[in-house]
Amino acid sequence: MTMNNNLTISLSPQSRARILASIKKMVLNHHINVGGVNYDAWTASVDQRTPELLAAETSTFESGIRQLLSELGSSHTAFYHEHGKLVLPQHSINATLRSFSVAGSERWFFLDVFEGGPAQVAGIKPGDMLLAVDGTEYLPPSMPPFNVGQTYTLRIADARGENVRQVEVEVPKRKGTKARPPIVEPMGLSHAMIAPDIGLLKVVYFPGPMGLRFAKDLDAAVADLKQHGTSRLIVDLRGNIGGGLGLARLASYMCSGQIPIGHSLTPRRLRIGYKRGDLPPVPMPRSEIELGLTLARFLFRDKSVVLLTQGLGPQPFHNRIALLVNEWTNSAAEMVAGFAAEYGLGTIVGTKTAGNVLGAANFRVGSGYWVRLPVFGWYTPKGDCLEGKGVSPNVLVEVDPCLLNAGVDQQMNKAIEILSGMGDSDRAVTPRASRDQL
């Protein structure tokens, strides 16, 4: 018996055996093997550890399964209870953490603090040093845990370790769904003019699986920026937690025509082989009617497709775009960054992205437990898989926590400098997709 996020869970050996058997089945049937894992060796490892997992405490059973899943070598894997509430900081307090060395030891610092999220509301700023959570000190690589629906007392200091203070962070209560564990959704999109002709789009989340609501919000933001004279654009994807198909709308604003953003593959298609030219090209649906028609088209077909931009026409900021990324830029945001990088549609500024670009689904495995597995692979227009690799910036800019804490955003300043040095002669022609790209 154990406490799983304040929930008492007791599992019989028979229940554990069923969970393990179900996980093996789900992995073999649904896992996308982009990393070349040897499934025979993996299942042998599961069988070898089964006796000890059947006899262990529930917490050890859970951690053992998570270790087995980690050996698949892919992102988007998880094992959790449906009543569990433990989530990463970006999904709970809406902030990311990064390790920096202070006086010879590693400490956690707040890196991205999302607008309107629990951390910002509590007064936490980028560059603040985290000292303790509810009196417990957490040092890298041990990530502090946060549960939805709870309040925490954080002891923090400035970037120099001075001005120590306590703040209370209240994490709203959220319920999980079949599609995902519970998360506190950050505000997905904000925009502003940051110089006379430089607009900023800050995107930390692509809400909704189909992205129709995000697309409408993005359209309104871009229209407002253009009305205020935007001819250069910064797209800030730092800390972006991923999301749905709204990524295609953002990518569509970076070029005028209809070109491939990349392609997704099912496990079956990856196993049997494919030619990119044979995959059906599909633009992001623009309406619920188009969405219904697209879903009907692939109802009984393999869902490996080439995702296209929508052909939104010329924009005043085309090829005068800078994208900000960091190690917490995830999933859908990496797809956008990879797309921009391959076509030369923008200058990538910051640090290398996470390399977590697989599409995932959750499967019930018994006794209230779920396993999350990657079920789609994602490849760039040139056929590169960013999983485990990420997107490297054109201009590497590290951050200094002291400057960050003082309100100096070095990565943003570099992007402004790059765009300010571009004139009309720097604009390039948007590339057109050839048939072999499709």
Sequence and secondary structure as in RCSB ss.txt:
>XXXX:A:sequence
MTMNNNLTISLSPQSRARILASIKKMVLNHHINVGGVNYDAWTASVDQRTPELLAAETSTFESGIRQLLSELGSS
HTAFYHEHGKLVLPQHSINATLRSFSVAGSERWFFLDVFEGGPAQVAGIKPGDMLLAVDGTEYLPPSMPPFNVGQ
TYTLRIADARGENVRQVEVEVPKRKGTKARPPIVEPMGLSHAMIAPDIGLLKVVYFPGPMGLRFAKDLDAAVADL
KQHGTSRLIVDLRGNIGGGLGLARLASYMCSGQIPIGHSLTPRRLRIGYKRGDLPPVPMPRSEIELGLTLARFLF
RDKSVVLLTQGLGPQPFHNRIALLVNEWTNSAAEMVAGFAAEYGLGTIVGTKTAGNVLGAANFRVGSGYWVRLPV
FGWYTPKGDCLEGKGVSPNVLVEVDPCLLNAGVDQQMNKAIEILSGMGDSDRAVTPRASRDQL
>XXXX:A:secstr
 EESSS EE   HHHHHHHHHHHHHHHHHH   TT   HHHHHHHHHHHHHHHHHS HHHHHHHHHHHHHTT  S
S EEEETT  EE HHHHTSEEEEEEEETTEEEEEEEEE TTSHHHHTT  TT EEEEETTB   TTS   EETT 
EEEEEEE TTS S EEEEEE      BTTB        EEEEEEETTEEEEEES B SSS HHHHHHHHHHHHHH
HHTT  EEEEE TT   BSTTHHHHHHTT SS  EEEEEE HHHHHH   GGGS EEE  SSHHHHHHHHHHTTT
S   EEEE       TTTT EEEEE TT  HHHHHHHHHHHHHT SEEEES       EEEEEEEETTEEEEEEE
EEEE TTS B TTT    SEE    HHHHHTT  HHHHHHHHHHHT  GGG        TTT 
